């Protein structure tokens, strides 16, 4: 359950950016979350709900964009979306792969006033 | 004039304060970017000192500390350095000091993982003169520590036979990020009915990149290959 630590980091990054741009209110946080980034979306929402109990974050919405895993097989070069947590290449059966997408854990944008 | 009662209402209604328009700020900033920057700083510092640094990860009770006691006693150029994370107590650090290691404890309190800043603080308390191997023993946890780069050059995941052969399938993130997997407590495999071939095929499936070492830290068996891997001068330490 490191999601609370990540939400604290998220709030710190967002606050710093809002202050840099002279904003007084943060309406929306837009986050990209890869499904192999080690963060559970529901746990993250729950951790954010804890932060929303503070007045400053009460009206801020958290928007999560979930990014599915995409791999490239190291044996045959085929690009594929794995069907489960074993990233087996559907073309050659190879297990060795590079992760192209799925590690994302980033604050994409803020909507501020 | 008001048609109902003859009063004279103001012609223009009081304007409500105009809400400030919404703006969109593009950031594209990694949530772990501060940790990653600190980890990169740690890595440069370790490399400048000629230090090999390993991040050791596993579930609680898989035998990380016992394994480190053995490594501390057998490393060809002792002592080794250890930074050990635990929720409470400094029992692990004391055990490791007893085995000849230079050990610093990080008490994480309620936190479930180590981060790069904690490692930097702990490292500043460690006398690194004459060390060439530093092991960071992470908090026992198969989920959270996998996401945090500490500045290590290699990751070792420990799996003990008593945890069951399907652990790698249940917690693939940790195993898929490991450069090596140590299968510990091999002396207990028969007693707990451990299905070795199933475990190895699960490990190959989720961690095809990892080198495997089967050891018993308690009996001190199987450690030579692991020590050699840690000590290989030609091995790529990225």
Interface residues (C-beta under 8 A of the other chain):
Chain A: X1 X2 X5 X6 X9 X10 X13 X17 X18 X21 X23 X24 X25 X27 X31 X36 X37 X38 X39 X85 X86 X88 X95 X96 X97 X105 X106 X107 X108 X109 X110 X111 X112 X113
Chain B: X19 X20 X21 X22 X23 X24 X25 X26 X27 X28 X29 X30 X31 X32 X33 X34 X111 X112 X113 X115 X143 X144 X146 X147 X148 X169 X172 X173 X204 X205 X206 X208 X209
